């Protein structure tokens, strides 16, 4: 319960340093960081499948992808106008990658007869594609400002008020 607080508190502590780092990067270094981080997270995600473990982590990324996602969000908001995909394509990429994750999770779970969540981890490239496409779509809709009707706000409030109970059932 509230596991994300253990992640968010350190991220908030280093956020001012990350902001300075991001401001000092040019486009080539940004691209290099995205590629290096993506390759690193892929390696970290795939290694347990082969029963391998890393002795050292990549210093700025560690063994998790939280900083990478933060950086991707920064880049998406900075370069959202350069994304050539249409909103409908982003929506289909998001839905397709999310469906693929669900199907892979179900297939492995059914095949092994044991609940399997590794496919849903943040370092999974399919999860990264899903998150990036969804975030880019949300940024584009309403110029990054999401607003809901009063009816939708009430529905969201009802769902949010049930979230702890849903968590307990889970």
N, C-alpha and C positions, 0 to 999 in steps of 0.2 A: 504494500500500500504506500502510495506517494513516493515510489522509487525514483521518480524523475527529479525530485528535489535534490537528491544527492548528485545529480548530474547538473542541474541548472545553477545551483549555488556556485560551484567552481567556474562555470562558464560565465556567469555574471561578474565574478571577480576578475577574470582575464579579458572581459569585453573591451575595456578601454585600450588595452594593449593590442588586441585584435583590430580595433578600429584604426589605430595608427599604422599597423602593419598593412591593412587593406588600402589605406590612403596612399601609402608609399609604393604600392605595386603598379607596374604598368600592365598594359594588355597582354604582353608576352608572358610575364611572370604569373598573371592571373590564370592564363591558359595552362601554363606549366603546372601550377598548383592544382588545378582541376584534374589534369591528367595524372599527375603523381598521386594525388589523393584517391582518385578512382581506381588506379592500379593497385595501390596499397590496400584499400578496403576490399577489393576483389581477392587479393592474396590472403588477407586475414580471414575473409569469409570462407574461402575454399579450403584452407589448410586443415581445419578439423575433419573435413570429409576424408582426408587421407591420414588421419590420426597424427598430424604434425602440429607442433606448437612453436611459437616464436619465443626467442630468448629476450630480444629487445624490441621495443616499440619505436615507431617513427615519432620523434620527439613532439612535433606540433600536432599530430593527429592521435597518437596513442593507439590503443587497440580498439577503440570505438570510433564512431563516425559523427559524433555530435558537432565537433568543430567544422567538419567537412560540410555538414548540412547547413550550418550557420553561414559558412562562406558561400555555398551555392545559393542560398537565399539572398545574400548580399549581391552576388553577381546577377542573379535573375532580376532583382529589382533595378539594378544599374543598367542592364542591357536588355530589358524586356522589349524595347522597340526594335531590337535587332533580330528577334526570333522570327523566322520566316514562316513558321507553321501557323495555320489558321486556328482559331479557337476550337472549331469542331474537331480538327486533327488532334489538338492537345487533349480534348475530352476523350476521344477514342483511344489515344495512347494511354491515358490514365485508366480508363475502364478496362482496356485490354490487359495492361500489366497487372492491375489489381485482380482481375479474373484469373490470369495465369498463375499468380501467387496462390490464390485460393485453390485452384485445381491441383497445382503441384503439392500443396500442403495436404489436401485430401488424398491424393494418389499415394504419397509416401506413407501417410498415416494408415490408409487401408492396406497397403502392401505389407508394411511391417507390423501391422496390428498394434501400433504404439503411437501415441500422440507425438507429432513431429512439427516443431515450430521453427526450425532453422531457416526455412525458406522465408519466413516473415521478419528476420532480423534486419536491422538498419544497414548493415554492410552488404546485403544482397543487392546486386546491380539492378534487379527487377524492381526492388523497393525504391531504389534511388530514382529510376526512371519514372516510377509512379509518383513519387513525391515531387520531383522536378516538374513534371507535366501538370500536376494539380496546382502547384504553387504558381507556375507561370500563367495558368488559366485564371486563377483567382486574382492575380495582380492585374491582368488585362481587363477583367470584368469590372466595370465601374472605376477604372483607373486606380486600382488598388484599394478603393474604399468600398467595402461590402456593407450594404444596408438592406435591412429586411422590412417587410410590411409588419404592421402591428399584429396581424393574425399569425404570421410566421414567428415573430418574437415570442408570442404566448406559447406556441407549440414548442419552440426551443426551450423556453423556461420550464415547461412540463417535463420534457425529456431530461433536462439538466437536473431537475429536482429528483429524478429517479436514478440518476447515474450512480450514486453510492449503492443503492439497492441492486442495480444491475451488476456492479462490480462484485458485491457480496455473492450474488448468484453464480457469477463466473467462477 
